Amino acid sequence: MHRASGMLLFLMLPALLWVLQQSFASELQYAQITHNFQHWLFKVVLIVVAGAFFHHFFAGIRHLAMDVHWMTSLQKARFSSRVVLGLVGVSVVIFAWCIW
């Protein structure tokens, strides 16, 4: 999942940078993009990208902890993976609530 979320973020980066560049182009473009943010499909895509970001962030911290030999036993690794999934779920719900 960590690699898949990283790949999704990498593939979505040009589109996100294009939207950012368009929003800086003019006031009219900014108004159009903020209007597009109100569409449900755009919000769903944004929630998916945010979910990939949150998973990549929290799983990356977990991998760094495992690199310094924390949580290397099977029981601790399973627990930390559940913690990561829980943190991702809570983060996505909070993010979705904020933009909806």
PyRosetta script that sets phi, psi and omega in degrees:
from pyrosetta import init, pose_from_sequence

init()
pose = pose_from_sequence("MHRASGMLLFLMLPALLWVLQQSFASELQYAQITHNFQHWLFKVVLIVVAGAFFHHFFAGIRHLAMDVHWMTSLQKARFSSRVVLGLVGVSVVIFAWCIW")
pose.set_psi(1, -35.6)
pose.set_omega(1, -179.1)
pose.set_phi(2, -63.1)
pose.set_psi(2, -43.4)
pose.set_omega(2, 178.7)
pose.set_phi(3, -69.2)
pose.set_psi(3, -39.1)
pose.set_omega(3, 179.9)
pose.set_phi(4, -65.5)
pose.set_psi(4, -41.2)
pose.set_omega(4, 178.6)
pose.set_phi(5, -67.7)
pose.set_psi(5, -36.2)
pose.set_omega(5, 175.9)
pose.set_phi(6, -64.8)
pose.set_psi(6, -39.5)
pose.set_omega(6, 178.6)
pose.set_phi(7, -67.2)
pose.set_psi(7, -41.0)
pose.set_omega(7, 177.8)
pose.set_phi(8, -62.3)
pose.set_psi(8, -43.7)
pose.set_omega(8, 178.0)
pose.set_phi(9, -62.3)
pose.set_psi(9, -41.9)
pose.set_omega(9, 179.5)
pose.set_phi(10, -63.8)
pose.set_psi(10, -42.2)
pose.set_omega(10, -178.9)
pose.set_phi(11, -72.6)
pose.set_psi(11, -29.3)
pose.set_omega(11, 179.7)
pose.set_phi(12, -85.0)
pose.set_psi(12, -12.5)
pose.set_omega(12, -176.7)
pose.set_phi(13, -58.0)
pose.set_psi(13, -45.0)
pose.set_omega(13, 178.0)
pose.set_phi(14, -60.5)
pose.set_psi(14, -40.4)
pose.set_omega(14, 179.5)
pose.set_phi(15, -66.1)
pose.set_psi(15, -42.0)
pose.set_omega(15, 179.2)
pose.set_phi(16, -66.0)
pose.set_psi(16, -39.8)
pose.set_omega(16, 177.4)
pose.set_phi(17, -67.7)
pose.set_psi(17, -34.9)
pose.set_omega(17, 177.1)
pose.set_phi(18, -64.8)
pose.set_psi(18, -43.8)
pose.set_omega(18, 177.7)
pose.set_phi(19, -61.7)
pose.set_psi(19, -41.8)
pose.set_omega(19, 178.1)
pose.set_phi(20, -63.0)
pose.set_psi(20, -43.9)
pose.set_omega(20, 179.4)
pose.set_phi(21, -63.9)
pose.set_psi(21, -40.8)
pose.set_omega(21, 178.5)
pose.set_phi(22, -65.3)
pose.set_psi(22, -36.2)
pose.set_omega(22, -179.9)
pose.set_phi(23, -68.8)
pose.set_psi(23, -26.1)
pose.set_omega(23, 178.0)
pose.set_phi(24, -87.0)
pose.set_psi(24, -10.6)
pose.set_omega(24, -173.3)
pose.set_phi(25, -66.9)
pose.set_psi(25, -47.9)
pose.set_omega(25, -179.0)
pose.set_phi(26, -160.1)
pose.set_psi(26, 170.5)
pose.set_omega(26, 177.8)
pose.set_phi(27, -65.7)
pose.set_psi(27, -37.3)
pose.set_omega(27, -180.0)
pose.set_phi(28, -64.6)
pose.set_psi(28, -43.9)
pose.set_omega(28, 178.0)
pose.set_phi(29, -63.5)
pose.set_psi(29, -40.5)
pose.set_omega(29, 178.4)
pose.set_phi(30, -61.6)
pose.set_psi(30, -44.4)
pose.set_omega(30, 179.1)
pose.set_phi(31, -63.6)
pose.set_psi(31, -38.6)
pose.set_omega(31, 179.5)
pose.set_phi(32, -66.6)
pose.set_psi(32, -41.6)
pose.set_omega(32, -179.3)
pose.set_phi(33, -68.7)
pose.set_psi(33, -41.0)
pose.set_omega(33, 177.3)
pose.set_phi(34, -65.5)
pose.set_psi(34, -30.7)
pose.set_omega(34, 174.7)
pose.set_phi(35, -68.6)
pose.set_psi(35, -39.8)
pose.set_omega(35, 178.8)
pose.set_phi(36, -65.6)
pose.set_psi(36, -28.2)
pose.set_omega(36, 177.5)
pose.set_phi(37, -62.3)
pose.set_psi(37, -20.4)
pose.set_omega(37, -179.0)
pose.set_phi(38, -79.0)
pose.set_psi(38, -16.4)
pose.set_omega(38, -179.7)
pose.set_phi(39, -72.8)
pose.set_psi(39, 138.9)
pose.set_omega(39, -174.6)
pose.set_phi(40, -64.3)
pose.set_psi(40, -34.8)
pose.set_omega(40, -178.3)
pose.set_phi(41, -67.2)
pose.set_psi(41, -40.2)
pose.set_omega(41, 177.8)
pose.set_phi(42, -63.5)
pose.set_psi(42, -39.2)
pose.set_omega(42, 178.6)
pose.set_phi(43, -66.6)
pose.set_psi(43, -38.7)
pose.set_omega(43, 178.9)
pose.set_phi(44, -64.4)
pose.set_psi(44, -43.7)
pose.set_omega(44, 178.1)
pose.set_phi(45, -62.0)
pose.set_psi(45, -41.6)
pose.set_omega(45, 178.8)
pose.set_phi(46, -64.2)
pose.set_psi(46, -38.2)
pose.set_omega(46, 178.1)
pose.set_phi(47, -66.8)
pose.set_psi(47, -39.6)
pose.set_omega(47, 178.2)
pose.set_phi(48, -64.3)
pose.set_psi(48, -44.5)
pose.set_omega(48, 178.8)
pose.set_phi(49, -64.5)
pose.set_psi(49, -40.9)
pose.set_omega(49, 177.5)
pose.set_phi(50, -64.3)
pose.set_psi(50, -38.9)
pose.set_omega(50, 176.9)
pose.set_phi(51, -62.3)
pose.set_psi(51, -40.8)
pose.set_omega(51, 176.7)
pose.set_phi(52, -64.0)
pose.set_psi(52, -41.0)
pose.set_omega(52, 178.5)
pose.set_phi(53, -63.1)
pose.set_psi(53, -48.2)
pose.set_omega(53, -178.7)
pose.set_phi(54, -61.9)
pose.set_psi(54, -41.8)
pose.set_omega(54, 179.7)
pose.set_phi(55, -65.2)
pose.set_psi(55, -44.1)
pose.set_omega(55, -179.2)
pose.set_phi(56, -62.7)
pose.set_psi(56, -39.0)
pose.set_omega(56, -179.9)
pose.set_phi(57, -65.9)
pose.set_psi(57, -53.9)
pose.set_omega(57, -176.1)
pose.set_phi(58, -69.6)
pose.set_psi(58, -38.3)
pose.set_omega(58, 177.3)
pose.set_phi(59, -68.4)
pose.set_psi(59, -32.9)
pose.set_omega(59, 176.1)
pose.set_phi(60, -63.8)
pose.set_psi(60, -41.2)
pose.set_omega(60, 176.1)
pose.set_phi(61, -63.0)
pose.set_psi(61, -40.1)
pose.set_omega(61, 178.4)
pose.set_phi(62, -62.7)
pose.set_psi(62, -43.2)
pose.set_omega(62, 179.4)
pose.set_phi(63, -65.7)
pose.set_psi(63, -38.2)
pose.set_omega(63, 176.2)
pose.set_phi(64, -63.1)
pose.set_psi(64, -39.4)
pose.set_omega(64, 177.4)
pose.set_phi(65, -64.4)
pose.set_psi(65, -38.4)
pose.set_omega(65, 178.8)
pose.set_phi(66, -70.3)
pose.set_psi(66, -29.2)
pose.set_omega(66, 177.6)
pose.set_phi(67, -65.0)
pose.set_psi(67, -28.8)
pose.set_omega(67, 177.8)
pose.set_phi(68, -98.8)
pose.set_psi(68, 21.0)
pose.set_omega(68, 173.3)
pose.set_phi(69, 66.2)
pose.set_psi(69, 33.6)
pose.set_omega(69, 168.3)
pose.set_phi(70, -97.4)
pose.set_psi(70, 142.9)
pose.set_omega(70, 176.0)
pose.set_phi(71, 58.2)
pose.set_psi(71, 46.6)
pose.set_omega(71, -179.0)
pose.set_phi(72, -94.6)
pose.set_psi(72, -14.8)
pose.set_omega(72, 176.7)
pose.set_phi(73, -74.9)
pose.set_psi(73, 158.0)
pose.set_omega(73, -177.0)
pose.set_phi(74, -60.5)
pose.set_psi(74, -42.6)
pose.set_omega(74, -178.7)
pose.set_phi(75, -64.1)
pose.set_psi(75, -44.4)
pose.set_omega(75, -180.0)
pose.set_phi(76, -70.0)
pose.set_psi(76, -35.2)
pose.set_omega(76, 178.4)
pose.set_phi(77, -66.2)
pose.set_psi(77, -41.4)
pose.set_omega(77, 176.9)
pose.set_phi(78, -63.8)
pose.set_psi(78, -42.0)
pose.set_omega(78, 178.9)
pose.set_phi(79, -62.9)
pose.set_psi(79, -44.5)
pose.set_omega(79, -178.4)
pose.set_phi(80, -67.1)
pose.set_psi(80, -32.5)
pose.set_omega(80, 176.9)
pose.set_phi(81, -68.6)
pose.set_psi(81, -35.8)
pose.set_omega(81, 176.0)
pose.set_phi(82, -68.1)
pose.set_psi(82, -37.6)
pose.set_omega(82, 177.0)
pose.set_phi(83, -63.2)
pose.set_psi(83, -42.9)
pose.set_omega(83, 178.1)
pose.set_phi(84, -60.4)
pose.set_psi(84, -47.7)
pose.set_omega(84, 179.9)
pose.set_phi(85, -63.2)
pose.set_psi(85, -37.8)
pose.set_omega(85, 177.1)
pose.set_phi(86, -65.6)
pose.set_psi(86, -43.9)
pose.set_omega(86, 178.4)
pose.set_phi(87, -63.5)
pose.set_psi(87, -39.4)
pose.set_omega(87, 177.7)
pose.set_phi(88, -63.8)
pose.set_psi(88, -45.4)
pose.set_omega(88, 179.7)
pose.set_phi(89, -60.0)
pose.set_psi(89, -46.3)
pose.set_omega(89, 179.3)
pose.set_phi(90, -64.3)
pose.set_psi(90, -42.5)
pose.set_omega(90, -179.6)
pose.set_phi(91, -63.7)
pose.set_psi(91, -41.8)
pose.set_omega(91, 180.0)
pose.set_phi(92, -67.1)
pose.set_psi(92, -41.1)
pose.set_omega(92, 178.9)
pose.set_phi(93, -63.4)
pose.set_psi(93, -43.3)
pose.set_omega(93, 178.7)
pose.set_phi(94, -64.5)
pose.set_psi(94, -43.5)
pose.set_omega(94, 179.0)
pose.set_phi(95, -62.8)
pose.set_psi(95, -45.3)
pose.set_omega(95, 179.8)
pose.set_phi(96, -63.1)
pose.set_psi(96, -39.8)
pose.set_omega(96, 178.3)
pose.set_phi(97, -64.1)
pose.set_psi(97, -37.6)
pose.set_omega(97, -178.9)
pose.set_phi(98, -69.2)
pose.set_psi(98, -36.9)
pose.set_omega(98, -177.1)
pose.set_phi(99, -90.9)
pose.set_psi(99, -17.5)
pose.set_omega(99, -179.2)
pose.set_phi(100, -85.7)
pose.dump_pdb("model.pdb")
